[in-house]
Amino acid sequence: MRTTLPKSFDALIVESKLPVLVDFWAEWCGACKMVSPAISRIARDLKGRIITIKVNVDKKQDIAVRYQITGIPTLMLFYKSKILMRLSGALPYESIRAELEKHLPH
């Protein structure tokens, strides 16, 4: 069964029944490309526990400014609009997963 997601970023981070992992990235960012496979794996491994989305900071500058994204990649975990986690830099899968697990119900 496919879950219908709200159309806007704001609606998603407020209304989602699951925590939302946001990957702030850009096309030109080499470190973002290195992290992308880890984020894809996390989306698969934590399916049903989180929702994962990507926000291109060049196309969604208003969101990037609002959350003070000064370096990419930056990962943020939201639940009911509250920021649960913020990570920056090209981290490996294991580090990202370990940090996420601290904030997710088991």
C-alpha positions in Angstrom: 0.0 0.0 0.0 1.4 3.4 -1.0 1.2 6.2 1.5 0.1 9.6 0.0 2.5 12.3 1.0 1.6 15.9 1.5 2.6 18.2 -1.4 4.8 20.6 0.6 7.9 20.2 2.7 6.2 22.0 5.6 3.1 19.8 5.5 5.2 16.6 5.4 7.4 17.4 8.4 4.3 18.4 10.4 1.8 15.8 9.3 3.9 12.7 8.8 3.1 9.8 11.1 6.7 8.7 10.7 9.9 10.7 11.4 11.2 12.4 8.2 14.9 12.2 7.3 15.8 15.1 5.1 19.0 15.0 3.0 20.0 18.6 2.1 22.2 18.4 -1.0 23.1 19.9 -4.4 23.9 18.6 -7.8 27.5 20.0 -7.8 28.3 18.6 -4.3 30.8 15.7 -4.4 30.3 14.8 -0.8 26.6 14.7 -1.4 27.1 12.1 -4.1 29.3 10.0 -1.7 26.5 10.0 0.9 23.7 9.3 -1.5 24.1 5.5 -1.6 24.1 5.4 2.3 20.8 7.4 2.3 19.3 5.1 -0.2 20.3 2.1 1.9 18.9 3.7 5.0 15.6 4.4 3.2 15.4 0.7 2.3 16.6 -0.6 5.7 14.3 1.6 7.7 11.2 1.4 5.4 8.1 1.7 7.6 10.1 3.5 10.4 11.0 6.7 8.6 10.4 8.7 5.4 13.4 9.9 3.5 13.4 12.9 1.2 16.0 15.0 -0.6 16.0 18.8 -0.7 18.1 20.4 -3.3 19.4 23.6 -1.6 19.9 25.4 -4.9 16.2 24.9 -5.9 14.8 25.2 -2.4 16.9 28.1 -1.0 14.1 29.3 1.3 14.1 26.0 3.2 17.9 25.9 3.3 18.0 29.4 4.8 15.2 28.6 7.3 17.1 25.6 8.7 20.5 27.4 8.5 22.0 24.9 6.1 25.5 26.3 5.7 27.3 23.1 4.5 26.1 20.1 2.6 25.4 17.3 2.8 23.4 18.0 6.0 20.9 15.4 7.3 18.1 16.4 9.6 15.5 14.2 11.2 12.1 15.8 11.9 9.1 14.4 13.8 5.9 16.5 14.1 8.0 19.5 13.0 10.5 19.0 15.8 14.2 18.6 14.9 15.4 15.4 16.4 18.8 15.1 14.8 21.2 17.1 12.6 24.4 15.7 11.0 26.7 17.4 8.5 29.4 16.0 6.2 30.1 12.9 4.3 29.4 10.3 6.9 29.3 6.5 6.3 26.2 4.4 6.5 27.0 3.0 9.9 27.5 6.4 11.5 24.3 7.8 10.1 22.3 4.6 11.0 23.7 4.6 14.6 22.7 8.2 15.1 19.2 7.7 13.6 18.6 4.7 15.9 19.1 6.9 18.9 16.0 8.9 17.9 13.7 6.2 16.5 11.2 4.1 18.4 12.2 0.4 18.3 
